[in-house]
Amino acid sequence: MRSLLLAVTCGLLVSATGGCILPAYSGDPARRTQELMYTSENLRLFLDEWERFWMLDMPDHCTPLRTHGGII
């Protein structure tokens, strides 16, 4: 009985975080659109953050092609 109660409690906790019992977004269409835009904007900017973390967004100064107009 204790394991069944523990399983039900864990199931409720997991389902509450997934948006099953409590919805993840608002029921109001205008507010839901705003929330979805914020979420998609965060995911779109993730690639820029990843490139900035690994310093891939900076020019490579080891190549003969310079971005500042030196050697072409």
C-alpha positions as a Python dict, from the first residue, in 0.01 Angstrom:
ca = {
    (1, 'M'): (0, 0, 0),
    (2, 'R'): (286, 233, 79),
    (3, 'S'): (449, 174, -261),
    (4, 'L'): (118, 243, -437),
    (5, 'L'): (79, 571, -248),
    (6, 'L'): (437, 664, -332),
    (7, 'A'): (382, 582, -701),
    (8, 'V'): (63, 791, -716),
    (9, 'T'): (236, 1084, -544),
    (10, 'C'): (532, 1067, -783),
    (11, 'G'): (294, 1044, -1078),
    (12, 'L'): (107, 1356, -966),
    (13, 'L'): (430, 1548, -918),
    (14, 'V'): (560, 1451, -1262),
    (15, 'S'): (230, 1524, -1438),
    (16, 'A'): (202, 1866, -1272),
    (17, 'T'): (538, 1974, -1411),
    (18, 'G'): (455, 1854, -1763),
    (19, 'G'): (147, 2070, -1801),
    (20, 'C'): (-104, 1786, -1773),
    (21, 'I'): (-297, 1902, -1466),
    (22, 'L'): (-200, 2268, -1474),
    (23, 'P'): (-172, 2402, -1829),
    (24, 'A'): (166, 2539, -1932),
    (25, 'Y'): (14, 2838, -2112),
    (26, 'S'): (-275, 3072, -2039),
    (27, 'G'): (-626, 3011, -2170),
    (28, 'D'): (-656, 3369, -2295),
    (29, 'P'): (-557, 3369, -2666),
    (30, 'A'): (-380, 3707, -2651),
    (31, 'R'): (-178, 3615, -2343),
    (32, 'R'): (-103, 3266, -2479),
    (33, 'T'): (29, 3418, -2802),
    (34, 'Q'): (256, 3648, -2601),
    (35, 'E'): (383, 3354, -2391),
    (36, 'L'): (452, 3145, -2702),
    (37, 'M'): (639, 3434, -2864),
    (38, 'Y'): (858, 3470, -2555),
    (39, 'T'): (926, 3095, -2552),
    (40, 'S'): (1014, 3077, -2921),
    (41, 'E'): (1233, 3388, -2890),
    (42, 'N'): (1431, 3224, -2611),
    (43, 'L'): (1485, 2908, -2816),
    (44, 'R'): (1580, 3108, -3126),
    (45, 'L'): (1848, 3299, -2938),
    (46, 'F'): (1997, 2980, -2795),
    (47, 'L'): (2211, 2925, -3107),
    (48, 'D'): (2360, 3274, -3074),
    (49, 'E'): (2439, 3209, -2707),
    (50, 'W'): (2601, 2875, -2796),
    (51, 'E'): (2823, 3036, -3063),
    (52, 'R'): (2915, 3318, -2828),
    (53, 'F'): (3010, 3067, -2554),
    (54, 'W'): (3242, 2873, -2788),
    (55, 'M'): (3365, 3202, -2945),
    (56, 'L'): (3249, 3100, -3292),
    (57, 'D'): (3097, 3442, -3359),
    (58, 'M'): (3440, 3611, -3371),
    (59, 'P'): (3652, 3632, -3687),
    (60, 'D'): (3946, 3395, -3717),
    (61, 'H'): (4272, 3592, -3739),
    (62, 'C'): (4479, 3295, -3857),
    (63, 'T'): (4343, 3301, -4213),
    (64, 'P'): (4477, 3529, -4488),
    (65, 'L'): (4127, 3673, -4542),
    (66, 'R'): (4081, 3956, -4290),
    (67, 'T'): (3748, 4109, -4205),
    (68, 'H'): (3899, 4448, -4112),
    (69, 'G'): (4032, 4516, -4465),
    (70, 'G'): (4399, 4416, -4428),
    (71, 'I'): (4497, 4128, -4659),
    (72, 'I'): (4259, 3995, -4924),
}
